[in-house]
Amino acid sequence: MKKLLMATAATAIMGAGAAYADGHGAVKLGILFGFTGPIETLSPHMAGGAEAAIAEVNAAGGILDGHMVEGIRADSGCIDNGLATSNAEKLISSDGISGLIGADCSGVTGAVLQNVAIPNGMVMISPSATSPALSTAEDNDLFFRTAPSDAREGQILSDILMERGFKSAALTYTNNDYGKGLAESFASAYQAAGGEITISAAHEDGKADYSAEIGALASAGGDILVVAGYLDQGGLGIINASLDSGAYEQFALPGGMIGDSLPENVGPDLNGSFGLIAGVGGDSAERMAVIGEANGFDSTSSFTSETYDAAALFMFAMEAAGSSSPADYGSKIFDMANAPGEKIYPGELAKGLEILRNGGDIDYVGGSAVELIGGGESGGSYRIIEVQDGANVTVEYR
């Protein structure tokens, strides 16, 4: 469980954030996602989720005795540590944010945490950074995530392959913290279950030609190719090169590969491939669909519900603490997401705020059934998809 913020972090809070704790000006939340780079088709929907939660709260009168909340977008580049840290610093020093929604990809998230958030005592909630390494990162109790760790995703992906009869697999992963962590998690689980990894090879994003990588993968063989990459860059290139050469015809797709742009860009040859992404069904998904339609984003796009939930947790924690200073509200985030308390679903943010103002407790369920465990990450569930007739189709939840 998250402990109280360390005193050293409390003394480092930037002046702007502390000012909002005294009730001056709008309460600002940074939204730091890869609006350029290998997940650029996902980030607008993710940001839309955060902004929908903010709009919902503002329509109900805001937080902290009527102060409005403002979301400020900034680009992480997904895999550009320099860009991400520079923009995170600007969000804090120039824009005066009181909380940071993000970052998105695991490598830049770790860089922002260590180089920006900790020195400035800024609380971060990532909706999509899933590297297992972040579970044990030194964070001064400043870092949370509404997405589950890839340690769990790797196990579930292994289970699916074995259930579908794939007893051997070639594995390629993007050469960064996300790819390495997921590849290790999957390979460990798959081999423990009796599966054979014929090759485990990294690939770089942004290349024009992946023929060398495909040659090595094809030589190793395997019943299927697992692509632990990004859908708008390296992963897409690997799949297209595989299909062009006839090396592989079916692909297993972890979370970084799930999005509408992949089947659109690959075409009908992707039909029959399958994968998984963090997500839930039922009432939470239905409520998020209504919110997405009303606010112009796709609620089924990867990590949109988790982003709505990250924004909601920030605002609930601030209201519970009576302050938008990270030193005051940081220790409340864990409480907002977990029992005891009345369950709060998407579209019920005003209800949750009213309960808190009256001294009650909430158990925020949100769009992703968020339940914070361990070091402040979501236990998580997954949406299993198959590519059918050129589209990602949900076939089950786990």
C-alpha angles and dihedrals in degrees: 000000000000113000127212114293111271117256091239090059092047092058092052098060111131116247095245094059091047090051091058089054086064090054102257120139133340120323106244128207121193118225106202111183139141100269084162125037137040098338098036093128091057101045099071091056091046091051089047089059092054093045092050090056090048092049090049092054093045091051087056093053103276127255137294098034098324106322115148122232122229126198117211119197123216133171122248095177084221093244102032109098093182094052093044096050093044092052092044090054090050092050090056103036101034106022096038099224121184096203138014122228101202161317103222115204117053101241096052090042091057091046093050091046095053100035103034116011099048096044089049098039091238122160116229129195113187117198095193115021101114107168112135088223089071090063091072101028116130101252108157085236090291100114129079134159133201092202122080123247121265088240086080095038092055091054094049093047089052091051091052094050093049093047090052093050101253102144097169131037140178112222130206124176138183109261100247141081094284096049096043094048094048093044092052093047094049096043093050093050095042095050091046088056092052099264122138123230103207093189137352111202134167124228131195124235123238099034122141095211128041098171094115092053092047091050091057093044093048092049090055093051127198138169093262141005117241109207112197095180143097123293097222100048134008098010092052091048092050093051095047092048091048092052094044092054096038090237095132134004101186130050138194110219124203122198099285089061098052116103140100093259094068099062089037092055098039099042131205094333088077091064111117096031117118143192147148142253133185109273149117136222133210126056096347092054092046092051091048090051090058092048092047093051092049093049102039103250134110108251091197093057113109117284097354093122091046089053093050087051094049091055092046093051091053093052095044092049092050091050092048091050094042088230143079093213110115090222089061105037103033094086090053098062095080090050094052094057099045141057143305105069145060113307114249122200134190111295091028100088093116089054091051093050092050091052090052093048089054092052097258132131130247133200103205111213097168127165096316101040087246117202115170117222138171111353094003103289130128120264085216141187130227139231112219114213138190125196106239126171091347098310139093107252123192110232102171147342128237 
